[in-house]
């Protein structure tokens, strides 16, 4: 893992921890909860990142994570901004401040995929070429969403980790959205039927997390 990627992951953890802990920090001055927010954010992002890296390695490729940047001004490829905007930092923090932490946007990190040299040696099936396909990238993104949902499901059964379970469900929900370079667009582009199934499951998880957070 390169230093630049580590930096972006750490920044993602810090941004996510602010999003998670903003309401408790501002309304209730609950400074101790920020420690839990940082821990939960680290667990969610690390699980998501490792799942993608594991799937990428299995598919003879590698991934690099970075803060979500917005560059394309419109749908046409040549309509781009001169300088990319770090939307993965601006939008979550702005929405948290505007809503006093009641509305949590967790679209923070995105990833890029690169083929490994050993991929060129493959001469069969999906590996009969060296360039990465939408299917490959979609599989990698799927691994991240599935791992995050499993984290939410497992931690739900442990009462002290109920908040972690809800936050993991929200994180999966925001990242399954097929927009810009978020995981959802990769899954929808590469394996459309899987996206429909995952989006439905993720929505159920998120709604249940919202319900349990209100009762």
VENDACOR-V602335 format. One record per residue. PHI is phi in whole degrees, 0 to 359 (NA if undefined). Layout:
PHI / PHI
This chain:
NA / 284 / 300 / 297 / 294 / 301 / 300 / 294 / 294 / 298 / 298 / 298 / 297 / 295 / 297 / 296 / 294 / 293 / 300 / 292 / 262 / 301 / 298 / 295 / 289 / 279 / 278 / 244 / 50 / 272 / 292 / 294 / 293 / 299 / 298 / 294 / 298 / 294 / 297 / 296 / 298 / 297 / 297 / 299 / 291 / 295 / 299 / 297 / 295 / 296 / 297 / 293 / 294 / 296 / 294 / 299 / 298 / 298 / 264 / 56 / 213 / 221 / 235 / 234 / 264 / 206 / 301 / 296 / 248 / 250 / 235 / 286 / 284 / 213 / 289 / 289 / 297 / 273 / 265 / 243 / 286 / 294 / 237 / 294 / 260 / 285 / 296 / 294 / 256 / 292 / 296 / 301 / 288 / 295 / 296 / 298 / 293 / 294 / 262 / 56 / 84 / 283 / 247 / 248 / 267 / 242 / 276 / 243 / 248 / 231 / 216 / 242 / 244 / 227 / 282 / 276 / 299 / 293 / 297 / 295 / 279 / 284 / 229 / 213 / 54 / 291 / 257 / 279 / 212 / 260 / 284 / 282 / 255 / 298 / 298 / 298 / 296 / 296 / 296 / 295 / 297 / 299 / 302 / 294 / 294 / 298 / 298 / 293 / 293 / 296 / 300 / 297 / 294 / 293 / 288 / 299 / 279 / 246 / 307 / 295 / 254 / 298 / 295 / 300 / 300 / 295 / 294 / 295 / 296 / 296 / 298 / 297 / 299 / 294 / 275 / 278 / 296 / 279 / 218 / 54 / 246 / 291 / 306 / 302 / 292 / 292 / 291 / 297 / 287 / 265 / 218 / 304 / 297 / 295 / 299 / 301 / 294 / 296 / 297 / 295 / 298 / 296 / 298 / 297 / 301 / 294 / 295 / 294 / 296 / 296 / 296 / 293 / 283 / 266 / 276
